[in-house]
C-alpha cells in the first residue's frame, strides 16, 4: 500500500511550480530578450537567438565541504569576485540575490524583471542575465544563465545552469566534488 503524505504533496507541488517558472524564464532568455544591466565589472552577454553551443567547463576538480547545517556552501567567484552560494541541484539556474548582484555590478533595470519564480517567501519577480564566468575552487564555467531575484531570496544559489555544465558532480556525507 502506498501512503501519500499531504505535506510531501504540497512540497512537491511548490518545487514543480518553481521548476516550471524557471523553465519559462530560460525559454524567454533563449527567445532573444536581452538582459538589462548597468555597466560594471561583471560582463553580461546578451543571448543570441536560440540556445548557443556552450563551451565545456574548465579547470580542476573542486571540493566543497558539507556545512554544519547539512548543506553544501561554496565560495563562488563571478568574474573574480567572491559570492557565498548554496549549492542547490533543485534550482534550474544560478540565482542571485539583489544585494549580491549589486555587489557584482549587475543591476537590471526595473523593466528587466519580467519573470516570476517561486521562493520560500512566495512568488517574486526575476530578471534573466547571463554571467561571463562562474567558478568554484577552480572549476570554471563560462557564459552561465542566471536570474537576479528582485526580493525574497535569502541567499544566492548555485543551480543547474552551472552544475549541469560540469562533467560530473558527486555528493558524499563529507562533501561535494565538482569535476569540470
TATA-V728773 format. One record per residue. N is the residue number from 1. D_FIRST is the distance of its C-alpha to the first C-alpha in whole Angstrom. Layout:
n->N d_first->D_FIRST
n->N d_first->D_FIRST
This chain:
n->1 d_first->0
n->2 d_first->4
n->3 d_first->6
n->4 d_first->10
n->5 d_first->13
n->6 d_first->16
n->7 d_first->18
n->8 d_first->17
n->9 d_first->17
n->10 d_first->20
n->11 d_first->21
n->12 d_first->20
n->13 d_first->22
n->14 d_first->25
n->15 d_first->25
n->16 d_first->25
n->17 d_first->28
n->18 d_first->30
n->19 d_first->29
n->20 d_first->30
n->21 d_first->33
n->22 d_first->34
n->23 d_first->34
n->24 d_first->36
n->25 d_first->39
n->26 d_first->39
n->27 d_first->40
n->28 d_first->42
n->29 d_first->44
n->30 d_first->44
n->31 d_first->45
n->32 d_first->49
n->33 d_first->49
n->34 d_first->51
n->35 d_first->50
n->36 d_first->53
n->37 d_first->54
n->38 d_first->57
n->39 d_first->59
n->40 d_first->58
n->41 d_first->57
n->42 d_first->54
n->43 d_first->54
n->44 d_first->52
n->45 d_first->52
n->46 d_first->52
n->47 d_first->49
n->48 d_first->51
n->49 d_first->49
n->50 d_first->46
n->51 d_first->44
n->52 d_first->47
n->53 d_first->46
n->54 d_first->46
n->55 d_first->47
n->56 d_first->45
n->57 d_first->45
n->58 d_first->48
n->59 d_first->49
n->60 d_first->47
n->61 d_first->44
n->62 d_first->43
n->63 d_first->41
n->64 d_first->40
n->65 d_first->39
n->66 d_first->36
n->67 d_first->37
n->68 d_first->37
n->69 d_first->34
n->70 d_first->32
n->71 d_first->33
n->72 d_first->35
n->73 d_first->38
n->74 d_first->41
n->75 d_first->45
n->76 d_first->45
n->77 d_first->48
n->78 d_first->49
n->79 d_first->52
n->80 d_first->53
n->81 d_first->52
n->82 d_first->50
n->83 d_first->46
n->84 d_first->44
n->85 d_first->40
n->86 d_first->37
n->87 d_first->35
n->88 d_first->32
n->89 d_first->30
n->90 d_first->28
n->91 d_first->32
n->92 d_first->33
n->93 d_first->37
n->94 d_first->39
n->95 d_first->39
n->96 d_first->42
n->97 d_first->43
n->98 d_first->46
n->99 d_first->48
n->100 d_first->47
n->101 d_first->48
n->102 d_first->52
n->103 d_first->52
n->104 d_first->52
n->105 d_first->54
n->106 d_first->52
n->107 d_first->52
n->108 d_first->51
n->109 d_first->53
n->110 d_first->51
n->111 d_first->51
n->112 d_first->49
n->113 d_first->46
n->114 d_first->44
n->115 d_first->41
n->116 d_first->38
n->117 d_first->35
n->118 d_first->32
n->119 d_first->33
n->120 d_first->32
n->121 d_first->35
n->122 d_first->34
n->123 d_first->35
n->124 d_first->39
n->125 d_first->41
n->126 d_first->42
n->127 d_first->45
n->128 d_first->44
n->129 d_first->46
n->130 d_first->47
n->131 d_first->48
n->132 d_first->50
n->133 d_first->49
n->134 d_first->46
n->135 d_first->46
n->136 d_first->44
n->137 d_first->47
n->138 d_first->48
n->139 d_first->45
n->140 d_first->47
n->141 d_first->45
n->142 d_first->48
n->143 d_first->47
n->144 d_first->44
n->145 d_first->43
n->146 d_first->42
n->147 d_first->42
n->148 d_first->44
n->149 d_first->42
n->150 d_first->44
n->151 d_first->42
n->152 d_first->39
n->153 d_first->39
n->154 d_first->39
n->155 d_first->40
n->156 d_first->40
n->157 d_first->37
n->158 d_first->38
n->159 d_first->35
n->160 d_first->35
n->161 d_first->38
n->162 d_first->39
n->163 d_first->37
n->164 d_first->36
n->165 d_first->40
n->166 d_first->39
n->167 d_first->39
n->168 d_first->36
n->169 d_first->35
n->170 d_first->33
n->171 d_first->31
n->172 d_first->32
n->173 d_first->31
n->174 d_first->35
n->175 d_first->36
n->176 d_first->36
n->177 d_first->38
n->178 d_first->39
n->179 d_first->41
n->180 d_first->43
